[in-house]
Amino acid sequence: MYLSEDKRFETDIVIVGAGNAAMCAAISAREQGLNVIVLEKSPENEKGGNSAYTHGSIRFAYNSVEDLKQIMPELTPEEIENTDFGAYPEEDFYDDLCRLSEYRTDPELSSLLTSKSFETMKWLQSHKVRFVPIYGRQAFKVDGRFKFWGGMIVESVGGGKGLVDTLHAEGKKSGIQILYNAMATKLIHDDNGVHGVIFKHQGETKEIHAKAVILASGGFHANTEMRTRYLGPKWDIAKVRGSRFNTGEGIQMALNIGAVSNGNWSGAHAVGGDRYAPALGEGFQKLSYPFGIIVNAKGERFVNEGSDFRNYTYANIGKLILEQPGQFAWQIFDKKVAHLLRDEYKLKQVTKVTANSIEELAKKLDGVDTEGFLKNIREYNEAVCKNIPFNPNVKDGLCTEGLPVNKSNWANTLDQAPFEAYAVTCGITFTYGGLKINTKSEVQDIMQQSIPGLYAAGELVGGLFYFNYPGGAGLMAGSVFGKIAGENAAQFVKQSLS
């Protein structure tokens, strides 16, 4: 309740943040019968942090289409008949986390994430979050049949915004109170643990006293100073995808009371997207690059565009572009693959050029050395293996040979007009470094002990992702550890009352 005379709130559990992880924590705690207040830094129309800016794609372990029917009960017999959904067992999910993190991911947290992913999806579905197959972006029709690839097959209806709106509606229906324009600034704590949060609500400093606090306010991707300090030079000029409110206060508040930092503080999820997109916001990413090539200002390729499925490479492409001269690149496609380009290539706000010949295209690539580009295109086309069929649904082995940077899959020649090119730069999505938690989502201190009453979930947790990231794992981690944080915070509160 709110005590107006001393600007003080009281509740059982207070949650900092209102995105996917935060609302999963809130709903989970509320299911245990406790009173919950959520502090959201943003105004209501920008609620949800980075979750609201995603496509809603989410990665989870499943063994068969029967599992998928539990998550998507609206799947039709025709969809099942015409689609190869495959399987993605827990072991494959875990292996992907290990492989992409170069085996640095926390084994306990990763094991918990993968083992709890399916039951958490069922829990989300029980709270009215609807999921549908990602046709067109994750499966292409070949010989009349869709085939999914890369371990990620569903997205929430309405994308990330739909996910956030649904979780907020569920939270409000269950009696969770949400305060907007409420920026947490400091944890209330003593030798016995954490007892609440000091925050600014609509510009006025207030206190909320609670028996447990859950931090779920995201990382520091929108904090220019922290990006440059931790990620390094040039990251201050990266475009910021997602929420402008993820500026690291939740992490800093915990560090200030002795929490220990963890994870890849010099790493971040960063994609390639429109070169002239706004400094903040979405409408940004351009992720069909595996079917074309990417060149820098010298006209040179600098990355193996087909090293793996897009799900396993896109979160690192932005960093590579940031390292190029001028911090930009161009994605090049020809007529053979133009129909495979994702919807984000069809937006009006896109930096695009077209041409009826490679020579004409070369003159239109702003900032690119024309002769260097033409030379590299000739060498690329000559290096493409001509006897391997192209298949966008599998790692087809259609490769180049003899180049300084070879392409491993989907290496079509660029020789059929019209040609299309898209100017891209680096867009940062979220940061990998954060707080250390245990398997109960309890925040750990510098002595590697749990801080009583303090829990964390979502992007401000470090230790899961290093260097790279399997697409859709972020939303899943937020849901899994948000749910766990809510459950364990509730148990902590109940024990303190007994």
PEHU-V43765 format. One record per backbone hydrogen bond with DSSP energy under -0.5 kcal/mol. NH is the residue of the N-H (numbers start at 1). CO is the residue of the C=O. If there is no record, write none. Layout:
nh->NH co->CO
nh->NH co->CO
//
This chain:
nh->3 co->1
nh->3 co->8
nh->4 co->2
nh->6 co->3
nh->7 co->4
nh->8 co->3
nh->9 co->207
nh->10 co->1
nh->11 co->209
nh->12 co->35
nh->13 co->35
nh->14 co->212
nh->15 co->37
nh->16 co->214
nh->17 co->15
nh->17 co->39
nh->19 co->216
nh->23 co->19
nh->24 co->20
nh->25 co->21
nh->26 co->22
nh->27 co->23
nh->28 co->24
nh->29 co->25
nh->30 co->26
nh->31 co->27
nh->32 co->28
nh->32 co->29
nh->33 co->30
nh->34 co->29
nh->37 co->13
nh->38 co->177
nh->39 co->15
nh->40 co->38
nh->40 co->179
nh->41 co->39
nh->46 co->43
nh->47 co->44
nh->49 co->46
nh->51 co->48
nh->52 co->48
nh->52 co->49
nh->53 co->50
nh->54 co->50
nh->54 co->51
nh->58 co->154
nh->59 co->472
nh->60 co->151
nh->62 co->88
nh->68 co->64
nh->69 co->65
nh->70 co->66
nh->70 co->67
nh->71 co->67
nh->72 co->68
nh->75 co->72
nh->80 co->76
nh->81 co->77
nh->82 co->78
nh->83 co->80
nh->84 co->146
nh->85 co->83
nh->88 co->62
nh->92 co->89
nh->93 co->89
nh->94 co->90
nh->95 co->91
nh->96 co->92
nh->97 co->93
nh->98 co->94
nh->99 co->95
nh->100 co->96
nh->101 co->97
nh->102 co->99
nh->103 co->98
nh->104 co->101
nh->106 co->463
nh->110 co->106
nh->111 co->107
nh->112 co->108
nh->113 co->109
nh->114 co->110
nh->115 co->111
nh->116 co->112
nh->117 co->113
nh->120 co->116
nh->121 co->117
nh->122 co->118
nh->123 co->119
nh->124 co->120
nh->125 co->121
nh->126 co->122
nh->127 co->123
nh->127 co->124
nh->128 co->125
nh->129 co->124
nh->130 co->128
nh->132 co->155
nh->134 co->153
nh->135 co->133
nh->136 co->139
nh->138 co->134
nh->140 co->147
nh->142 co->140
nh->142 co->145
nh->145 co->142
nh->146 co->82
nh->147 co->140
nh->148 co->84
nh->149 co->138
nh->152 co->149
nh->154 co->58
nh->155 co->132
nh->156 co->56
nh->157 co->130
nh->159 co->156
nh->160 co->54
nh->161 co->52
nh->162 co->158
nh->163 co->159
nh->164 co->160
nh->165 co->161
nh->166 co->162
nh->167 co->163
nh->168 co->164
nh->169 co->165
nh->170 co->166
nh->171 co->167
nh->172 co->168
nh->173 co->169
nh->174 co->170
nh->175 co->172
nh->176 co->171
nh->177 co->36
nh->179 co->38
nh->180 co->178
nh->181 co->42
nh->182 co->40
nh->183 co->181
nh->183 co->200
nh->184 co->182
nh->185 co->198
nh->186 co->198
nh->188 co->196
nh->189 co->187
nh->190 co->193
nh->193 co->190
nh->194 co->452
nh->195 co->188
nh->196 co->188
nh->197 co->208
nh->198 co->186
nh->199 co->206
nh->200 co->183
nh->201 co->199
nh->201 co->204
nh->202 co->181
nh->202 co->200
nh->204 co->201
nh->206 co->199
nh->207 co->7
nh->208 co->197
nh->209 co->9
nh->210 co->195
nh->211 co->12
nh->212 co->12
nh->213 co->453
nh->214 co->14
nh->215 co->213
nh->215 co->455
nh->216 co->16
nh->216 co->214
nh->222 co->246
nh->223 co->220
nh->224 co->222
nh->227 co->223
nh->228 co->224
nh->229 co->225
nh->230 co->226
nh->231 co->227
nh->232 co->227
nh->235 co->232
nh->237 co->234
nh->238 co->235
nh->239 co->426
nh->240 co->279
nh->241 co->239
nh->241 co->428
nh->242 co->281
nh->246 co->243
nh->247 co->245
nh->248 co->219
nh->252 co->248
nh->253 co->249
nh->254 co->250
nh->255 co->251
nh->256 co->252
nh->257 co->253
nh->257 co->254
nh->258 co->255
nh->259 co->254
nh->260 co->444
nh->262 co->434
nh->264 co->465
nh->265 co->263
nh->267 co->264
nh->269 co->430
nh->270 co->268
nh->270 co->315
nh->271 co->427
nh->273 co->425
nh->274 co->284
nh->275 co->423
nh->277 co->274
nh->281 co->240
nh->286 co->272
nh->291 co->288
nh->292 co->289
nh->293 co->332
nh->295 co->330
nh->296 co->300
nh->299 co->296
nh->302 co->294
nh->305 co->303
nh->307 co->304
nh->312 co->309
nh->313 co->310
nh->314 co->310
nh->316 co->313
nh->317 co->313
nh->317 co->314
nh->318 co->270
nh->318 co->314
nh->319 co->270
nh->320 co->316
nh->321 co->317
nh->322 co->318
nh->323 co->319
nh->324 co->321
nh->327 co->324
nh->328 co->325
nh->329 co->424
nh->330 co->295
nh->331 co->422
nh->332 co->293
nh->333 co->420
nh->335 co->416
nh->337 co->334
nh->338 co->334
nh->340 co->337
nh->341 co->338
nh->345 co->342
nh->346 co->343
nh->347 co->344
nh->350 co->348
nh->352 co->350
nh->353 co->421
nh->355 co->419
nh->361 co->357
nh->362 co->358
nh->363 co->359
nh->364 co->360
nh->364 co->361
nh->365 co->361
nh->365 co->362
nh->366 co->364
nh->368 co->365
nh->369 co->297
nh->373 co->369
nh->374 co->370
nh->375 co->371
nh->376 co->372
nh->377 co->373
nh->378 co->374
nh->379 co->375
nh->380 co->376
nh->381 co->377
nh->382 co->378
nh->383 co->379
nh->383 co->380
nh->384 co->380
nh->384 co->381
nh->385 co->399
nh->394 co->391
nh->396 co->394
nh->399 co->397
nh->400 co->407
nh->401 co->383
nh->411 co->398
nh->412 co->410
nh->415 co->413
nh->417 co->415
nh->418 co->355
nh->419 co->355
nh->420 co->333
nh->421 co->353
nh->422 co->331
nh->423 co->351
nh->424 co->329
nh->425 co->273
nh->427 co->271
nh->428 co->239
nh->429 co->269
nh->430 co->269
nh->432 co->264
nh->432 co->267
nh->433 co->264
nh->433 co->267
nh->434 co->262
nh->435 co->460
nh->436 co->260
nh->438 co->442
nh->441 co->438
nh->443 co->454
nh->444 co->436
nh->445 co->449
nh->446 co->258
nh->448 co->445
nh->451 co->443
nh->452 co->450
nh->454 co->451
nh->455 co->213
nh->456 co->441
nh->457 co->215
nh->460 co->457
nh->461 co->458
nh->462 co->435
nh->462 co->460
nh->463 co->432
nh->468 co->466
nh->471 co->311
nh->471 co->469
nh->473 co->470
nh->476 co->472
nh->477 co->473
nh->478 co->474
nh->479 co->475
nh->480 co->476
nh->481 co->477
nh->482 co->478
nh->483 co->479
nh->484 co->480
nh->485 co->481
nh->486 co->482
nh->487 co->483
nh->488 co->484
nh->489 co->485
nh->490 co->486
nh->491 co->487
nh->492 co->488
nh->493 co->489
nh->494 co->490
nh->495 co->491
nh->496 co->492
nh->497 co->493
nh->498 co->494
//
